Amino acid sequence: MKKIYFYALLVVFLGLSVASCDDELADINRNPNATEDPQPAYLLSASEYHAATLYWGSTACYNSTLLWVQHWAKIQYTEPDCYNVNNSSFSGTWNTGYSTLIADLTAIINSDLGNDNYKGVAMIWRSWTYLLLTNLFGDVPYSEYATSVTPAYDSQETILRGLLSDLEAADKLLSVSGDPIEGDLIYNNDISLWKKLAKSLRLRIALEIADRDESTAKTIISSLYNDRSNLIDSNDATARFVFTSSPQWNPWASAFSSRDDQRVSKTIIDKLNEWNDPRVGIFAQLPQDESVPVYAGAANGLSADAANNQGFYKVSRPGAYFLEDSSPAVFYTYAEVLFIYAEAAARGWISADAESLYKQGVTASLNQFGITDAATIQEYLQQESVKFNASRWYESIGWQKWVAFYGQGPDAFTDWRRLGYPQLTPGPNTALNVGELPRRFFYPVTEQSLNGTSYKAAVARQGADEITTRLWFDVENKNR
């Protein structure tokens, strides 16, 4: 059934258009050749595929956030690795998020053809999309989107609190004994797993607001921890999209089929080598130059000449696992859930052993990447450099969670800004002031011309439209 819907969407969605919610524009925006009320199954397949290519793709991941968190580095065309970006660099992320994902998911929610389970799943995936957008850009259209051609930007606080409510409502709408759905390429139409994802996303958001509203975060997280069997509770419940073959292949495989611009960052390779971490051989390949017999990373933030001088064949390309056509885009893992529980325990929000949860989180990540030998895992956890440090829990969790997020550029970027760890150092040739790192995306230039009043109000409230402006959740004094 997965393949049927995956390929069907390629045919059906070329003709789809999203009708404007503004009555005055309805006739203008109606495409006489488009399906007026498309089947929810096709819309769902399409939105999941487009979300995977967005989240794992160039503008949101491997040419931005994956570089900025120093999982990858550029070996040539180093502008994004040096933060030399502008207000047209991220238009693709904005446009796909709104014009494709949110539009299609809203169509499912409003469709007369869908049942409550379709609507609940669409609400969850739309919430995931809004969360992605606000964590990359900050204040964005939310409450007025699709009700106005010039929607106001909601504050990030309003959006995050709204998503907590939206996800709770979606979870209540879903019923494992209700009408079935089709076209789900993430959980294969399993409603019980979508309910777990809804609760797990609430867990993620609750942690995100903790430095602004610890009381609310503690209440939500402790409640969810008490209900933890109904959250993502194993690697089998990981939210992920499995690609197929060209042209519906993994974006990384597509990129490396014709280009060779990226290498694994020296920052993460050095840390994995320091820990004797068995994931290093999954995350990276040995350099093609046989005179370099060890995994070697490329430095971030170098000029084109300096990057090239490292030697194309002397530094490690991403691991072969990640460059296969069908390699999955991973959205939410069991390891992330466990690391959130570990942090909650360390901060005194839940009655649990933070060290035990930390070890479980590391183990879940190792297992996720195929490292399952108990002796290997035990030996790894017993290293002094890997052991949990209760007095500096933020460093222990920060480093290991950052490693576990490998590949998930946008969420690694969000959690690094939220927690403040690991402490990353920018490269020597960046476009920012000394010591500065990016903290958000620029708004698209089209917003200034097409939605200028709302754009200006957002900038006045949030701060300058610069990549160094901190978002609401990213408090400067984190008191760790």
C-alpha positions as CSV (number, residue, x, y, z in Angstrom):
1,M,0.0,0.0,0.0
2,K,2.9,2.4,0.7
3,K,4.2,2.2,-2.8
4,I,0.7,2.6,-4.3
5,Y,0.2,5.9,-2.6
6,F,3.8,7.1,-2.9
7,Y,3.7,6.9,-6.7
8,A,0.0,7.9,-7.0
9,L,0.7,11.2,-5.4
10,L,3.2,12.0,-8.1
11,V,0.4,11.8,-10.6
12,V,-2.4,13.4,-8.7
13,F,-0.6,16.3,-7.1
14,L,0.8,17.9,-10.2
15,G,-2.8,19.0,-10.8
16,L,-3.7,20.2,-7.3
17,S,-4.0,23.8,-6.2
18,V,-4.9,25.2,-2.9
19,A,-8.0,27.4,-3.0
20,S,-7.7,30.6,-1.2
21,C,-9.7,31.0,2.1
22,D,-10.4,34.5,1.2
23,D,-13.8,34.4,-0.5
24,E,-13.0,37.3,-2.8
25,L,-10.1,35.4,-4.2
26,A,-11.7,32.0,-4.4
27,D,-12.7,32.1,-8.1
28,I,-9.4,33.6,-9.1
29,N,-7.4,30.9,-7.4
30,R,-9.6,28.0,-8.6
31,N,-7.8,25.8,-11.2
32,P,-10.4,24.3,-13.5
33,N,-8.1,21.4,-14.1
34,A,-7.5,20.6,-10.5
35,T,-9.3,18.2,-8.2
36,E,-11.8,20.2,-6.1
37,D,-11.9,17.9,-3.1
38,P,-8.8,15.6,-3.3
39,Q,-8.6,12.3,-1.5
40,P,-7.1,12.7,2.0
41,A,-4.9,9.6,1.5
42,Y,-3.1,11.3,-1.5
43,L,-2.8,14.6,0.4
44,L,-1.3,12.8,3.4
45,S,1.2,10.9,1.3
46,A,2.3,14.1,-0.5
47,S,2.7,16.1,2.7
48,E,4.8,13.4,4.3
49,Y,7.0,13.1,1.3
50,H,7.5,16.9,1.0
51,A,8.1,17.2,4.7
52,A,10.9,14.6,4.4
53,T,12.6,16.3,1.5
54,L,12.3,19.6,3.2
55,Y,13.6,18.5,6.6
56,W,16.4,16.4,5.1
57,G,17.1,18.7,2.2
58,S,19.3,21.6,1.2
59,T,17.9,24.8,2.6
60,A,16.7,23.5,5.9
61,C,19.4,21.0,6.6
62,Y,22.6,20.1,4.8
63,N,23.3,23.6,3.5
64,S,22.4,25.4,6.7
65,T,21.6,23.8,10.1
66,L,23.7,20.7,9.6
67,L,26.6,23.0,9.0
68,W,25.8,25.4,11.8
69,V,25.7,22.7,14.5
70,Q,28.9,21.3,13.0
71,H,27.8,17.9,12.0
72,W,28.9,18.6,8.5
73,A,31.3,21.1,6.9
74,K,31.8,22.4,3.4
75,I,34.9,21.4,1.4
76,Q,34.0,23.8,-1.4
77,Y,31.4,26.6,-2.1
78,T,31.7,27.3,1.6
79,E,29.4,30.4,1.8
80,P,26.7,28.8,4.0
81,D,29.3,27.2,6.3
82,C,30.7,30.8,6.8
83,Y,27.1,32.1,7.5
84,N,27.3,34.1,4.2
85,V,23.6,33.9,3.6
86,N,20.8,36.4,2.8
87,N,17.0,36.9,2.8
88,S,16.6,34.7,-0.3
89,S,18.5,31.8,1.1
90,F,15.6,30.2,3.0
91,S,12.6,31.0,0.8
92,G,12.3,27.4,-0.2
93,T,11.9,26.3,3.5
94,W,9.2,29.0,4.0
95,N,7.3,28.3,0.8
96,T,7.3,24.5,1.1
97,G,6.2,24.8,4.7
98,Y,3.3,27.1,4.0
99,S,2.2,26.7,0.4
100,T,2.7,22.9,0.3
101,L,2.6,21.3,3.7
102,I,0.3,23.5,5.7
103,A,-2.0,24.0,2.8
104,D,-2.3,20.3,2.1
105,L,-2.7,19.4,5.7
106,T,-5.4,22.1,6.2
107,A,-7.2,20.7,3.2
108,I,-7.3,17.3,4.9
109,I,-8.6,18.8,8.1
110,N,-11.4,20.6,6.2
111,S,-12.2,17.9,3.7
112,D,-15.6,16.2,3.7
113,L,-14.0,13.0,2.5
114,G,-11.8,12.4,5.6
115,N,-12.7,10.8,8.9
116,D,-11.5,11.9,12.4
117,N,-8.4,9.8,12.2
118,Y,-7.3,11.6,9.0
119,K,-8.0,14.9,10.6
120,G,-6.1,14.0,13.8
121,V,-3.1,12.9,11.9
122,A,-3.2,16.0,9.7
123,M,-3.4,18.2,12.8
124,I,-0.3,16.5,14.3
125,W,1.7,16.8,11.1
126,R,0.6,20.4,10.6
127,S,1.8,21.1,14.2
128,W,5.1,19.5,13.4
129,T,5.4,21.8,10.4
130,Y,4.5,25.0,12.4
131,L,7.1,23.9,15.0
132,L,9.7,23.5,12.4
133,L,8.9,27.0,10.9
134,T,8.8,28.9,14.2
135,N,12.0,27.3,15.4
136,L,13.8,28.3,12.3
137,F,12.3,31.8,11.7
138,G,10.8,32.8,15.0
139,D,7.5,34.7,14.8
140,V,5.5,33.4,11.8
141,P,1.9,33.4,10.6
142,Y,-0.1,30.9,12.6
143,S,-3.6,31.9,13.9
144,E,-4.4,34.0,10.8
145,Y,-2.8,31.8,8.2
146,A,-5.2,30.8,5.4
147,T,-7.8,33.3,6.7
148,S,-6.0,36.4,5.2
149,V,-3.8,37.1,2.2
150,T,-1.6,39.2,4.6
151,P,-1.7,37.2,7.8
152,A,-0.3,38.6,11.1
153,Y,2.8,37.0,12.5
154,D,2.1,35.4,15.9
155,S,4.8,35.6,18.6
156,Q,6.7,32.4,19.1
157,E,5.3,32.1,22.6
158,T,1.8,32.2,21.2
159,I,2.7,29.5,18.6
160,L,4.4,27.1,21.0
161,R,1.5,27.3,23.5
162,G,-1.0,27.0,20.7
163,L,0.7,23.9,19.4
164,L,0.6,22.3,22.9
165,S,-3.2,22.7,22.7
166,D,-3.4,21.6,19.1
167,L,-1.5,18.4,19.7
168,E,-3.7,17.6,22.7
169,A,-6.8,18.1,20.6
170,A,-5.4,16.0,17.8
171,D,-4.6,13.1,20.2
172,K,-8.1,13.1,21.5
173,L,-9.5,13.1,18.0
174,L,-7.6,9.9,17.1
175,S,-9.1,6.5,17.9
176,V,-7.4,3.2,17.3
177,S,-10.9,1.6,16.9
178,G,-12.1,4.4,14.6
179,D,-12.3,4.5,10.8
180,P,-9.0,3.5,9.1
181,I,-6.7,5.7,7.1
182,E,-4.6,5.1,4.1
183,G,-1.6,6.8,2.4
184,D,0.4,7.1,5.6
185,L,4.1,6.6,4.7
186,I,5.5,7.4,8.1
187,Y,3.6,5.0,10.4
188,N,1.9,2.8,7.8
189,N,-1.6,3.9,8.9
190,D,-1.0,2.9,12.6
191,I,-3.1,5.3,14.7
192,S,-1.6,4.1,18.0
193,L,1.9,5.3,16.8
194,W,0.5,8.7,15.7
195,K,-0.9,9.1,19.3
196,K,2.5,8.4,20.6
197,L,4.0,11.1,18.3
198,A,1.4,13.6,19.4
199,K,2.4,13.2,23.0
200,S,6.1,13.1,22.2
201,L,5.9,16.4,20.3
202,R,4.2,18.0,23.4
203,L,7.1,16.7,25.4
204,R,9.6,18.4,23.0
205,I,7.7,21.7,23.1
206,A,7.3,21.6,26.9
207,L,11.1,21.3,27.2
208,E,11.6,24.1,24.7
209,I,9.6,26.6,26.8
210,A,11.2,25.6,30.1
211,D,13.6,28.5,30.3
212,R,10.7,30.9,29.9
213,D,8.0,29.1,31.9
214,E,9.5,26.3,34.0
215,S,6.3,25.7,35.9
216,T,4.2,24.9,32.8
217,A,7.1,22.8,31.4
218,K,7.4,20.8,34.6
219,T,3.7,20.2,34.8
220,I,3.4,18.9,31.2
221,I,6.6,16.9,31.3
222,S,5.9,15.2,34.6
223,S,2.4,14.3,33.4
224,L,3.7,12.8,30.2
225,Y,6.5,10.9,32.0
226,N,3.8,9.3,34.1
227,D,2.1,8.3,30.9
228,R,5.4,7.3,29.2
229,S,4.2,4.0,27.8
230,N,2.0,6.1,25.5
231,L,4.9,8.1,24.1
232,I,7.6,7.0,21.7
233,D,8.9,4.1,23.8
234,S,11.2,2.1,21.5
235,N,13.1,2.6,18.3
236,D,10.3,0.8,16.5
237,A,8.1,3.9,17.2
238,T,10.6,6.3,15.6
239,A,8.9,8.8,13.3
240,R,10.7,8.5,9.9
241,F,10.0,8.5,6.2
242,V,11.7,5.9,4.1
243,F,12.6,7.1,0.6
244,T,12.7,4.8,-2.5
245,S,14.8,5.2,-5.6
246,S,15.5,8.1,-8.0
247,P,13.8,10.5,-8.4
248,Q,12.0,9.9,-5.1
249,W,15.3,9.3,-3.3
250,N,17.0,10.6,-0.2
251,P,18.1,14.2,-0.7
252,W,21.6,13.4,0.5
253,A,21.9,10.6,-2.0
254,S,20.6,12.9,-4.7
255,A,23.1,15.6,-3.8
256,F,26.1,13.3,-3.7
257,S,25.2,11.7,-7.0
258,S,26.3,14.9,-8.8
259,R,28.2,17.0,-6.3
260,D,30.9,16.4,-3.7
261,D,30.7,19.6,-1.6
262,Q,30.2,18.3,2.0
263,R,32.3,16.4,4.5
264,V,31.7,15.4,8.1
265,S,32.7,18.1,10.5
266,K,35.9,17.9,12.4
267,T,34.0,18.9,15.6
268,I,31.9,15.7,15.6
269,I,34.6,13.4,14.3
270,D,37.1,14.5,16.9
271,K,34.5,14.0,19.7
272,L,33.6,10.5,18.4
273,N,37.2,9.6,18.1
274,E,37.9,10.9,21.6
275,W,35.1,8.6,22.9
276,N,36.0,5.6,20.8
277,D,32.5,5.9,19.7
278,P,31.3,3.0,17.5
279,R,28.9,5.4,15.6
280,V,31.8,7.0,13.9
281,G,31.9,4.3,11.2
282,I,28.2,4.9,10.6
283,F,28.3,8.6,10.5
284,A,31.4,8.9,8.3
285,Q,33.5,7.0,5.8
286,L,37.2,6.6,5.9
287,P,39.0,9.2,3.7
288,Q,39.4,8.1,0.1
289,D,43.2,8.8,0.4
290,E,44.6,5.6,1.8
291,S,47.4,7.6,3.4
292,V,44.9,8.8,6.0
293,P,43.8,5.5,7.8
294,V,41.5,7.1,10.4
295,Y,38.2,9.1,10.3
296,A,39.1,12.7,9.8
297,G,36.7,15.6,9.8
298,A,36.8,18.9,7.8
299,A,36.9,22.2,9.7
300,N,33.9,24.5,9.6
301,G,33.9,28.2,8.6
302,L,36.8,28.2,6.2
303,S,37.3,30.2,3.1
304,A,37.0,28.3,-0.1
305,D,40.8,28.1,-0.5
306,A,41.4,27.0,3.0
307,A,38.7,24.4,2.8
308,N,40.1,23.0,-0.5
309,N,43.6,22.9,1.0
310,Q,42.4,20.3,3.5
311,G,42.3,17.9,0.6
312,F,39.2,16.5,-1.0
313,Y,40.3,12.9,-0.3
314,K,41.9,13.4,3.1
315,V,38.7,14.1,5.0
316,S,35.7,11.9,5.6
317,R,32.5,11.9,3.5
318,P,29.2,11.2,5.3
319,G,28.6,7.5,6.0
320,A,27.4,5.2,3.2
321,Y,24.3,4.4,5.2
322,F,23.1,8.0,4.9
323,L,23.9,8.2,1.1
324,E,21.8,5.3,0.0
325,D,18.8,6.1,-2.1
326,S,16.3,4.7,0.4
327,S,18.0,6.0,3.6
328,P,15.2,7.5,5.8
329,A,14.5,11.0,6.9
330,V,14.2,10.7,10.7
331,F,11.9,13.2,12.5
332,Y,11.7,12.0,16.1
333,T,13.6,9.2,17.9
334,Y,13.3,7.2,21.1
335,A,16.7,8.5,22.2
336,E,15.4,12.1,22.1
337,V,12.5,11.1,24.4
338,L,14.9,9.5,26.9
339,F,17.3,12.5,26.9
340,I,14.3,14.8,27.7
341,Y,13.4,12.5,30.6
342,A,17.0,12.6,31.7
343,E,17.1,16.4,31.7
344,A,13.8,16.6,33.5
345,A,15.1,14.3,36.2
346,A,18.4,16.3,36.5
347,R,16.3,19.5,36.9
348,G,14.1,17.9,39.6
349,W,10.9,17.9,37.6
350,I,10.3,14.1,37.7
351,S,11.2,11.5,40.3
352,A,13.6,9.4,38.3
353,D,17.3,8.5,38.0
354,A,18.9,11.0,35.6
355,E,22.0,8.9,35.1
356,S,20.0,5.8,34.3
357,L,17.8,7.7,31.8
358,Y,21.0,9.2,30.2
359,K,22.5,5.8,29.7
360,Q,19.2,4.6,28.2
361,G,19.2,7.5,25.8
362,V,22.8,6.8,24.7
363,T,21.9,3.1,24.3
364,A,18.8,3.9,22.3
365,S,20.9,6.0,19.9
366,L,23.6,3.3,19.6
367,N,20.8,0.7,18.8
368,Q,19.2,3.1,16.3
369,F,22.4,3.0,14.3
370,G,22.8,-0.7,14.5
371,I,25.1,-1.1,17.5
372,T,23.4,-3.7,19.6
373,D,26.2,-5.8,21.2
374,A,25.7,-5.5,24.9
375,A,29.4,-5.8,25.8
376,T,30.3,-3.0,23.3
377,I,27.7,-0.7,24.7
378,Q,28.7,-1.4,28.3
379,E,32.4,-0.8,27.5
380,Y,31.4,2.5,25.8
381,L,29.3,3.7,28.7
382,Q,32.0,3.0,31.3
383,Q,34.5,5.4,29.8
384,E,35.2,8.4,32.0
385,S,34.6,10.8,29.1
386,V,31.1,9.3,28.5
387,K,30.0,8.8,32.1
388,F,27.1,11.0,33.4
389,N,28.2,14.0,35.4
390,A,25.3,15.0,37.6
391,S,26.8,18.4,38.6
392,R,27.2,19.2,34.9
393,W,24.3,17.3,33.5
394,Y,23.9,19.9,30.7
395,E,27.3,19.0,29.3
396,S,26.8,15.2,29.5
397,I,23.3,15.4,28.0
398,G,24.2,18.2,25.6
399,W,27.0,16.3,23.9
400,Q,25.3,13.0,23.7
401,K,22.0,14.4,22.5
402,W,23.8,16.5,19.9
403,V,25.5,13.3,18.6
404,A,22.2,11.4,18.6
405,F,20.6,14.2,16.5
406,Y,23.2,13.5,13.7
407,G,21.4,14.2,10.4
408,Q,18.4,16.0,12.0
409,G,19.9,19.4,11.3
410,P,16.9,21.6,12.2
411,D,16.2,19.9,15.6
412,A,19.8,19.7,16.5
413,F,20.0,23.4,15.8
414,T,17.0,24.1,18.0
415,D,18.2,22.0,20.9
416,W,21.7,23.4,20.8
417,R,20.2,27.0,21.0
418,R,17.8,25.9,23.8
419,L,20.3,24.1,26.0
420,G,23.4,26.1,25.2
421,Y,25.5,22.9,24.9
422,P,27.7,21.7,23.4
423,Q,29.6,25.0,23.3
424,L,30.6,25.4,19.6
425,T,33.3,27.6,18.2
426,P,32.8,29.3,14.8
427,G,35.4,28.9,12.1
428,P,38.0,31.6,11.3
429,N,36.5,32.9,8.1
430,T,32.8,33.5,8.9
431,A,30.8,36.5,7.8
432,L,29.7,37.3,11.4
433,N,31.5,39.1,14.2
434,V,34.1,37.1,16.1
435,G,32.5,34.5,18.3
436,E,29.0,34.9,16.8
437,L,27.0,31.9,15.6
438,P,23.7,31.8,13.7
439,R,20.5,31.6,15.8
440,R,17.7,31.7,13.2
441,F,16.9,32.0,9.5
442,F,16.2,35.3,7.6
443,Y,12.6,35.9,6.6
444,P,12.1,35.5,2.8
445,V,12.4,38.8,0.9
446,T,8.9,38.2,-0.5
447,E,7.4,38.7,2.9
448,Q,8.8,42.3,3.0
449,S,7.0,43.1,-0.3
450,L,3.9,41.0,-0.1
451,N,3.2,41.1,3.7
452,G,5.2,44.2,4.7
453,T,3.0,45.4,7.6
454,S,3.0,42.1,9.3
455,Y,6.7,41.6,8.6
456,K,7.6,44.9,10.2
457,A,5.4,44.3,13.2
458,A,7.2,40.9,13.8
459,V,10.6,42.5,13.5
460,A,9.7,45.3,15.9
461,R,8.6,42.7,18.4
462,Q,11.2,40.0,17.9
463,G,14.3,42.0,16.9
464,A,16.2,42.7,13.8
465,D,15.8,40.3,10.9
466,E,19.3,39.0,11.3
467,I,20.6,35.4,11.7
468,T,22.1,36.4,15.0
469,T,18.8,37.5,16.7
470,R,17.8,35.2,19.5
471,L,14.3,33.7,19.4
472,W,11.9,33.7,22.3
473,F,12.9,30.2,23.6
474,D,16.6,30.9,23.2
475,V,17.2,33.0,26.4
476,E,20.7,34.5,26.7
477,N,21.2,33.7,30.4
478,K,20.3,30.1,30.7
479,N,21.5,29.6,34.3
480,R,22.9,26.2,33.7
